[in-house]
Amino acid sequence: MEFASPTGQTGNEPRGPRRLRKKILLLAVLPLLAALLLIALAVRFQALELAKQERALVESAYLASKEAELRHHVEMAMNMIAPVYDTGRDDAEAKAEAIRILNQFDYDRGDGYFFAYDYSGRCLVLPHQPELVGQNLWEIRDRDGRPVVQALVAKARQGQGYFRYVWNKPSVRQVAPKLGYVIGLQRWGWMVGTGIYLDDVQATLDQLDQQGSANIAKTMGWIAGIALLALALVGGSALALNLSEYRAADAQLHLMARQVVQSQENERAHLSRELHDSTSQTLVSIKLLMDSAIGQIGRENRALPPTLVQARARIDEALTEVRDISHRLRPVVLDTLGLPSALRHLGEEFAEHAQLAFFMRQHGQADELPEEIKTMLFRVTQEALTNIDKHAEASRVDLRLIFRSGGVRLTVADDGTGFDVAAIGADPRRGIGLRNMRERVESVGGVFKVHSRPGSTRVISQLPADALRRFTAPSPAHPAHPGPHAHPARR
């Protein structure tokens, strides 16, 4: 039983202490979280820096040893052909002897061999791919698009040099990263060199990266565990109290958003009825009176005044415009034939107006949807087509409507110029149409996405099954909002 306090309040805890308690809890939780976050960031930063330094040192040491080994091998090969080259002979027989010597020498279980090219890119020595000898490989590139022979010849013209590329490894018959070292025989116009595969270096570096990542993850795990424990002890009660309030506020916001959208649709329907039942009928009456006057003048064999003929044409234009406005406010096909037919009719009208191609595909059984869902999807499509007409410069629009597992997905795609989704979303002066569509979809519990790049823009509205279950679908025989277009006079 609750007893009234002297101030007129009940025995429940007053709002002031509750708010003060929440502030105290926040003041305790936020500094703790900030401190733990800063510690975690500092530890992670230091760990990453140490891992990078260790990797750089290991890689530098490995590459230095590989470079020294390459220089040793190439110097040994040059010593082997020096007796031929140093004679000063440039004839074919001397060059053939040098090629024979280079072909006979290999190391590292066959993965180490010597190659030679002339400066035009013609292959002279390639022991493990003899079918390429004699061919011009100037344009050959490795897996990453690097011009291997061109780069090696450039190094040889400079005298000597290293170059990293990707090449076939004979022992495993697969491509692998390779470090090549070449020396130029300037008098013959040759590039002679060898290379060492770096897959073992990469494996060692990958292992170091994995160990470093594991250590960092373990440290972050400990910090995260401490943070979770602290949060559970300090902020658990506050979170429990705020959770119910947050859910209530979120539900209220969604309800208000739906009510705003529904009030807009009700106002549209009201305006549509007024235009159809009042303005449209008045224009029809004026048209009939003018037709009667024109007929009477014709029976009296008098010439029709030009102003009367012009007024009669303007009446027809006004009547057509009023009917179009009434149709856009509350389309007849949405109430009579359902969502797929309404979307197809809307797209075909848009395609005729914008002079582009329109295609619609439907997948799954078209279940009867709640009135709010149908209206939302129709309005989103209207807005998307309007944006395409204003900005996209497209030649084709594809609309896809998918029904599956109780949910529905609508996609409007075009082949226009596209746009920067992030930039549009960040600018409050732009993207009003996108925000309107997003608010409509999210107000009924759906998900709204936009993907855009030059040549392709997709606007996606997806309603899961649980969002549809929040609404009660109207009976097909008794639509929730019978529009004025059902009236026989509409046609």
Secondary structure, DSSP 4 states (H G I P E B T S, - for coil): -----TTS--SSPPHHHHHHHHHHHHHHHHHHHHHHHHHHHHHHHHHHHHHHHHHHHHHHHHHHHHHHHHHHHHHHHHHHHHHHHTTT--SHHHHHHHHHHHHH-EEGGGTEEEEEEETTSBEEE-TT-GGGTTSB-TT-B-TT--BHHHHHHHHHHTSEEEEEEEEEETTTTEEEEEEEEEEEETTTTEEEEEEEE-HHHHHHHHHHHHHHHHHHHHHHHHHHHHHHHHHHHHTHHHHHHHHHHHHHHHHHHHHHHHHHHHHHHHHHHHHHHHIIIIIIHHHHHHHHHHHHHHHHHHHTT-PPPHHHHHHHHHHHHHHHHHHHHHHHHS-HHHHHT-HHHHHHHHHHHHHHHHT-EEEEEEES--PPPPHHHHHHHHHHHHHHHHHIIIII--SEEEEEEEEETTEEEEEEEE-S----HHHHHH-TTS-HHHHHHHHHHHHTT-EEEEEEETTEEEEEEEE-HHHHTTS-PPPTTS-SS--GGGSGGG-
